[in-house]
Amino acid sequence: RSLLSARTARRNLISLFDSEATRKAGVTLPRPQGRLKLEGLHYYVPGNSQALLNAISFGVEPGQTCGVIGSSGSGKTTLCRLIVGTMRPSLGHVRLDGAEVWNWPSDELGQHIGYLPQQVELFPGTIAENIARLRDVDSEAVIAAAQLAGIHEMILRLPNGYRTEVGPHGARISRGQRQRIALARALFGDPPLVVLDEPNTGLDGEGEVALFNVLQQLKERGRTVVVVSHQTNLLRTADHVVFLRDGSVAMFGPRDEVLGALAGQPRRIPVPSAIRDKIAANAAANLKAVE
């Protein structure tokens, strides 16, 4: 009886998904260049009248890097999830090359966006399978992503190289290795839009150098990058910086202008002292290094 019920349920699911695929069939959009535009973006948690994000509007062009900074709870991670399409805006639009992100078929959108979330999870399987996002392993594409992330040599030193099993939740590798494998996964397929939420979490000095090299190479390749970071030295490649406060854009502009304002130079808006004190310590040195 259980077997018959399972077979019937399977048939129903196959029929459901086939009809859904037919319903959604339509024009396949070309690979985007990476023009990102946010228009009047709002996000409310269901059942809560307080907006997590309120009237967010800004744009990033291909080849540009946009840094996102702000205190904990200011909405940075929510913003990232809305940009990559894992959450739907309550109001407003997130557009990739003019097309609403939420309207892209998920299998197509996933090929065009690289996302490194704040909380990294790896799939049970090999390193190659994780980098390939559990698709058929294209050795050339997997190695290219690993080389761009600066972990090709590190993987080769592991007992079984790219065939090394990471185990449940990446338990067989270190936190820093897990972070860098997840970065390579985000870079797999050379997506035109890359969103990195606190990408330097758990990285040692070598890993941070490799991460900075990745940001430089993405800029040289003309990719659009959104990077969330509490450390201003990671924003050296940024063209613009968004400063979020209580879910709203408190400041948006050229990197040096925004960081200079937060460091205590003439400001257009009041800045919380906790944020200013946290950034002021290293902002001047970073600006000098950039110059």
C-alpha positions as CSV (number, residue, x, y, z in Angstrom):
1,R,0.0,0.0,0.0
2,S,2.9,2.4,0.8
3,L,4.5,1.7,-2.5
4,L,1.3,2.3,-4.5
5,S,0.7,5.6,-2.6
6,A,4.3,6.7,-3.3
7,R,4.0,5.9,-7.0
8,T,0.7,7.9,-7.2
9,A,2.2,10.8,-5.4
10,R,5.2,10.7,-7.7
11,R,3.0,10.8,-10.8
12,N,1.1,13.8,-9.3
13,L,4.3,15.7,-8.7
14,I,5.6,15.0,-12.2
15,S,2.3,16.2,-13.7
16,L,2.4,19.3,-11.5
17,F,5.9,20.3,-12.4
18,D,5.4,19.5,-16.1
19,S,2.4,21.8,-16.2
20,E,4.2,24.5,-14.2
21,A,7.1,24.4,-16.6
22,T,4.8,24.7,-19.6
23,R,3.0,27.6,-17.9
24,K,6.2,29.5,-17.2
25,A,7.8,28.8,-20.6
26,G,8.5,32.1,-22.4
27,V,11.2,34.2,-23.9
28,T,14.7,33.4,-22.6
29,L,16.5,36.6,-21.8
30,P,20.1,37.1,-22.9
31,R,23.0,36.9,-20.4
32,P,22.9,40.2,-18.6
33,Q,25.8,42.7,-18.5
34,G,25.3,43.3,-14.8
35,R,23.5,46.6,-14.6
36,L,21.9,46.6,-11.2
37,K,19.2,49.1,-10.2
38,L,17.2,49.3,-7.0
39,E,14.0,51.5,-7.1
40,G,12.0,52.4,-4.0
41,L,12.8,49.1,-2.4
42,H,10.8,48.2,0.8
43,Y,10.7,45.0,2.8
44,Y,8.3,44.2,5.6
45,V,8.3,41.0,7.7
46,P,4.8,39.5,7.3
47,G,2.7,40.6,10.2
48,N,5.0,43.4,11.2
49,S,4.3,47.0,10.2
50,Q,7.9,48.1,10.8
51,A,10.0,48.0,7.6
52,L,13.3,46.2,7.6
53,L,14.2,48.2,4.5
54,N,12.7,51.5,3.6
55,A,12.8,53.3,0.2
56,I,16.2,51.9,-1.0
57,S,17.3,53.4,-4.3
58,F,20.7,53.3,-6.0
59,G,22.4,51.7,-9.0
60,V,25.6,49.9,-9.9
61,E,27.0,49.7,-13.4
62,P,29.0,46.8,-14.9
63,G,32.7,47.1,-13.8
64,Q,31.7,48.9,-10.6
65,T,32.0,47.8,-7.0
66,C,29.5,49.0,-4.4
67,G,30.3,48.7,-0.7
68,V,27.5,48.3,1.8
69,I,28.2,49.3,5.4
70,G,26.2,49.9,8.5
71,S,25.7,48.7,12.1
72,S,24.3,45.3,12.9
73,G,20.6,45.1,12.2
74,S,20.7,47.9,9.6
75,G,19.4,45.6,6.9
76,K,22.6,44.7,5.0
77,T,21.9,41.0,4.7
78,T,18.2,41.5,3.9
79,L,19.4,43.8,1.1
80,C,21.7,41.1,-0.3
81,R,18.9,38.5,-0.3
82,L,16.6,40.8,-2.1
83,I,19.3,41.6,-4.8
84,V,19.9,37.9,-5.5
85,G,16.2,37.1,-5.6
86,T,15.9,34.7,-2.6
87,M,13.4,37.2,-1.1
88,R,10.7,39.2,-2.7
89,P,10.4,43.0,-2.1
90,S,7.2,44.2,-0.4
91,L,7.4,47.2,-2.6
92,G,9.7,48.5,-5.2
93,H,12.0,46.8,-7.7
94,V,15.3,45.1,-8.1
95,R,16.3,45.1,-11.7
96,L,19.1,43.3,-13.5
97,D,19.7,44.8,-16.9
98,G,16.2,46.3,-16.7
99,A,14.4,43.0,-16.0
100,E,12.8,42.4,-12.6
101,V,15.0,39.9,-10.7
102,W,12.0,38.2,-9.2
103,N,10.6,37.5,-12.7
104,W,13.7,35.7,-13.9
105,P,13.3,31.9,-13.9
106,S,15.4,30.7,-11.0
107,D,17.5,28.3,-13.0
108,E,18.4,31.1,-15.4
109,L,19.0,33.7,-12.7
110,G,21.3,31.4,-10.8
111,Q,23.7,31.2,-13.7
112,H,24.0,35.0,-13.8
113,I,24.5,35.7,-10.0
114,G,27.2,34.7,-7.6
115,Y,26.2,34.9,-4.0
116,L,28.3,34.4,-0.9
117,P,26.0,34.5,2.1
118,Q,27.0,35.6,5.6
119,Q,26.3,32.1,7.0
120,V,28.2,29.7,4.7
121,E,26.8,26.1,4.2
122,L,28.4,23.5,2.0
123,F,26.6,20.6,0.5
124,P,27.4,17.0,1.4
125,G,29.6,15.9,-1.5
126,T,33.0,16.6,-3.0
127,I,34.7,20.0,-3.3
128,A,34.2,19.9,-7.0
129,E,30.5,19.3,-6.6
130,N,30.2,22.2,-4.2
131,I,31.9,24.6,-6.5
132,A,29.8,23.4,-9.4
133,R,26.6,24.1,-7.3
134,L,25.7,20.4,-7.5
135,R,25.4,20.5,-11.3
136,D,27.3,18.3,-13.6
137,V,30.9,18.9,-12.8
138,D,32.5,20.9,-15.7
139,S,36.2,20.5,-14.7
140,E,37.4,23.5,-16.7
141,A,34.8,25.8,-15.1
142,V,35.4,24.4,-11.6
143,I,39.1,24.9,-11.8
144,A,38.7,28.4,-13.3
145,A,36.5,29.4,-10.3
146,A,39.0,27.9,-7.9
147,Q,41.9,29.7,-9.5
148,L,40.0,33.0,-9.4
149,A,39.3,32.4,-5.7
150,G,42.9,31.6,-5.1
151,I,42.3,28.1,-3.7
152,H,43.4,25.8,-6.6
153,E,46.7,25.0,-4.9
154,M,45.1,24.6,-1.5
155,I,42.7,22.0,-3.0
156,L,45.4,20.1,-4.7
157,R,47.2,19.7,-1.3
158,L,44.1,18.0,0.2
159,P,44.1,14.1,0.3
160,N,41.9,13.6,-2.7
161,G,42.1,17.0,-4.3
162,Y,38.9,18.2,-5.9
163,R,37.4,14.8,-5.0
164,T,37.8,15.4,-1.3
165,E,34.5,14.9,0.5
166,V,33.6,17.9,2.7
167,G,31.2,15.9,4.9
168,P,28.0,17.2,6.4
169,H,28.0,21.0,6.8
170,G,31.7,21.1,5.7
171,A,32.8,19.4,8.9
172,R,35.9,17.9,7.4
173,I,37.5,21.2,6.5
174,S,38.4,24.3,8.4
175,R,36.2,27.4,8.6
176,G,38.6,29.4,6.5
177,Q,38.7,26.7,3.8
178,R,34.9,26.4,3.9
179,Q,34.6,30.2,3.3
180,R,37.0,30.1,0.4
181,I,35.3,27.1,-1.3
182,A,32.0,29.0,-0.9
183,L,33.6,32.0,-2.6
184,A,34.7,29.8,-5.5
185,R,31.2,28.5,-5.7
186,A,29.9,32.1,-6.0
187,L,32.4,32.7,-8.8
188,F,31.5,29.5,-10.7
189,G,30.5,30.3,-14.3
190,D,31.9,33.8,-14.2
191,P,28.5,35.5,-13.3
192,P,28.1,39.2,-14.3
193,L,26.7,40.1,-10.8
194,V,28.5,39.0,-7.6
195,V,27.1,39.7,-4.1
196,L,29.4,39.1,-1.2
197,D,28.0,39.3,2.4
198,E,30.9,39.6,4.9
199,P,33.2,37.6,2.6
200,N,36.3,37.8,4.9
201,T,34.6,36.0,7.8
202,G,37.0,33.4,9.2
203,L,39.8,34.2,6.7
204,D,43.4,34.4,7.8
205,G,45.9,36.8,6.3
206,E,46.5,34.7,3.2
207,G,42.8,34.4,2.6
208,E,42.2,38.1,2.9
209,V,44.9,38.9,0.4
210,A,43.3,36.3,-2.0
211,L,39.9,37.9,-1.5
212,F,41.3,41.4,-2.3
213,N,42.8,40.0,-5.5
214,V,39.4,38.5,-6.4
215,L,37.8,41.9,-6.0
216,Q,40.4,43.5,-8.2
217,Q,40.0,40.8,-10.9
218,L,36.2,41.1,-10.9
219,K,36.6,44.8,-11.5
220,E,39.0,44.2,-14.4
221,R,36.6,41.7,-15.9
222,G,33.8,44.3,-15.9
223,R,31.7,42.4,-13.3
224,T,29.2,44.2,-11.0
225,V,30.1,43.6,-7.4
226,V,28.1,44.3,-4.2
227,V,30.2,43.7,-1.0
228,V,29.1,44.0,2.6
229,S,31.9,44.6,5.1
230,H,32.6,46.1,8.5
231,Q,36.2,46.6,7.5
232,T,36.9,49.6,5.3
233,N,40.2,48.1,4.0
234,L,38.0,45.6,2.0
235,L,36.4,48.6,0.3
236,R,39.6,49.7,-1.5
237,T,38.2,48.5,-4.8
238,A,34.8,50.1,-4.2
239,D,33.6,52.9,-6.5
240,H,30.6,53.8,-4.3
241,V,29.6,53.1,-0.7
242,V,26.1,52.8,0.7
243,F,25.7,53.5,4.4
244,L,22.6,51.9,5.8
245,R,21.0,53.1,9.1
246,D,17.8,51.6,10.5
247,G,16.9,50.1,7.1
248,S,17.3,53.4,5.1
249,V,20.1,54.8,3.0
250,A,21.7,57.4,5.3
251,M,24.5,58.1,2.7
252,F,25.4,57.0,-0.8
253,G,28.2,58.4,-2.9
254,P,31.8,58.0,-4.0
255,R,33.9,55.8,-1.6
256,D,36.3,58.5,-0.5
257,E,33.5,61.0,0.2
258,V,31.4,58.6,2.3
259,L,34.3,57.1,4.2
260,G,35.8,60.6,4.7
261,A,32.5,61.8,6.2
262,L,32.2,58.8,8.5
263,A,35.8,59.4,9.6
264,G,34.8,62.8,11.0
265,Q,35.4,65.1,8.0
266,P,32.6,67.5,7.0
267,R,29.4,65.4,6.8
268,R,26.1,66.0,5.0
269,I,24.1,64.0,7.6
270,P,24.5,63.1,11.3
271,V,26.4,59.8,11.8
272,P,26.0,57.6,15.0
273,S,29.1,58.0,17.1
274,A,29.5,54.2,17.5
275,I,29.8,53.8,13.7
276,R,32.1,56.8,13.3
277,D,34.4,55.6,16.1
278,K,34.6,52.1,14.6
279,I,35.6,53.3,11.2
280,A,37.7,56.3,12.0
281,A,40.6,54.2,13.4
282,N,41.6,52.8,10.0
283,A,39.8,54.9,7.4
284,A,42.5,57.6,7.2
285,A,45.2,54.9,6.7
286,N,43.2,53.1,4.0
287,L,42.5,56.3,2.1
288,K,46.2,57.1,2.1
289,A,47.0,53.6,0.8
290,V,44.5,54.0,-2.0
291,E,46.0,57.3,-3.1
